[in-house]
Amino acid sequence: MAFLLLTGTSGAAAAAPSTAGTGASELDAPAAAPVRPQQSEIDPSEPSAPGSADPTALATAEQRLQAADPGDLWSVADAAATPIEGLWNEEQGAYVVAGVARARLNSEMLLVHAYAALGRRDAGGGRAAAHPERVEQLVRLLTGPMYVPTLDGKVAPAPEPGHSVTVHAPGFADPVGGVESMHQALDAVAARALAAAYRARNVVGLSQEARDLIRDRVSAVARSPFWRSPSRLLNQINWSADLYAADVEVTGDPMLLRRDYRAQLVWFADHAAEPAYPGGSANLGSGGAFRYLPQRVASNPTNRSHTGEYANITMGALAYLDQARKLGMGKLPRRTRDVLRSWARRTTWGDWTSSGYLNWDSGKGLSRLHLTQYWLLALRGYAAGTEGSTAQGLLPAQQATTRWLVRRAVQTYQRRAATADSVVLPATAYGLAGGPLVRPTFDGLTGTARFASTLAEMADRGLASQGRAASTAKPLPDAFSNDDDIGRTAVTTKRFATAFLRPWAPLKVGGLEPARLIDSRGRALTGIGGSEDGALGLRIISNGTPVIETQRGVFERAQSVITPPEAQRDVSRPMTRPLTLTGGESAIGVTVGVGHRVTASSITTTYTVKNTRRDPVDAELRIPTYGGTSTASLTPGQKIGPAALQKLMYVRTASGGRFGLRLGGLPPRALGTVVAVAPQEGNPVPGPQLVVRVTLPRKATTTIVRSLLVPYAG
């Protein structure tokens, strides 16, 4: 296929000949030389001021969002696109926020408009997604001023293996940010958007020149040394997959999906348990947890935590597996297929909750944890990856489960929008401060556009579930997932989600207790993280000095890791019977054994305290809540006597969540006091906490039982 050679200039670099039309499909990637590592973020800080969208448009969008059936993905996408629609600048042919046309925002909106055209969404009638007349202008924007053909007149070589390099050419960048704004994620979303526009070329009446521009730019980037296998961004092979699939769409040549895509999948699986790079670690942990830094050792603090958002983003690599097989890609080796199947199940059952939100841990800490944009990136990666690999049978009821999860995620988005009174969600959930990506200038419109484009893509993939189609959605099963090497056990049921974590010092979280408890509507009940006060736990005090703390948040040799039985370690599977976990801590003369029994509706914890000292010791049992104090049923200063403590009580949090509490085995004269607790970085909005104080006799063993019962919240 011959391509018209089209070159242009950007604010960052001058034009260079394209690789398109040179027979690149028959060539291996040129030999690579290392380039200086330079890195930006997937989503750099927004350069805009809060409230960039028109207030009337925001109000209209919120009304439409709340009125939409959560399974009607197009109606929800229309609502999300509504506040962005008014930011269109006809003169610039771009969506402009605070005077700036951002490549990511405009790529997401091009996806929305292209999918709307493919779905035959008629313009007008309040359908903000349907603007076929803007497709050509957005194509010219991305292929013109946002395209970087060369750096200093040269095509960038492939980066040295194991180096995180983001500045490259050819590629895409923000005109105002220059090459420092470049990232593989930007290339990927721009290429996906241009490929979608190319699919819709006849529907929207795309000019021949625009069609040629798309083919030239996408092919030049996808076939460049920076993107050809074996080059990749560490272990995030999804960005490469997006480029290869876009190239196939616009050129009609399946070479990259047949060869490079297959090679990336095989490499990922081959290094699931073997070091990905010299001196580094495997892509996955012993139970399938995702390592964000495979070029670093497994004991690196970042790698000692599962990084859930990137696990699901990387799952997006599977979005083209069925397509590649249809286009002639050779069957993957059995080992590769087995790894991908195990990884898909680990990611599904270990990372997602019945609210369509992540059961979230991240080695990136606050710089990623509970960021709205990364939830949406994870949702897109997971949903596209599982839908696009349906024929491979990686999961039971794979497409039906994905359809259900998308529907639940939309419902959670709707609820959070109702709380915020805006379709543009806050930067983070649960009150977390976020990291460098969250600044006073945060606007959130890129995330809103991403939500719209994700739902548009899922509608295109057949994942809508409105009306009768709702019956084709199948809920996640009650399931658990264990990663023994990092000491993480996650549980998700139809009623709640929780995780037990080995202490992780960067956020001071973990120990012998559930690190969080989230209901089926995504509300934090007892906490979202943290340790000691504000977290579930038992503290033993001798002569005024704490000697045992079950939820320390930091490593202590005297405390074991909370683990399931050996047969359930490094396993992810549906939970057909109660899950048990055990651990303990010891001090001079005192030991505490901790056992948890987790069912589909409850967590029952048994503390066995053996005091061999000559004197009694005091114990403080903590039952915290989360979300502030405004409408919580517990009130600081409130006292609860022994008789009331022995009865089942229901606790309401300020966010409206509820859980039942039943205590057993309390010694006489136990007294409960409700106290206020200080916020922590990982648990910033604690609610009132019930502290039950008891005295444990000397030379005796005391057994205390705490049961948390979580009702289904819808």
Summary of the structure (lengths in Angstrom):
residues: 714
radius of gyration: 26.5
end to end distance: 54.1
largest distance: 89.7
contacts: 2724
relative contact order: 0.09
helix: 34%
strand: 19%
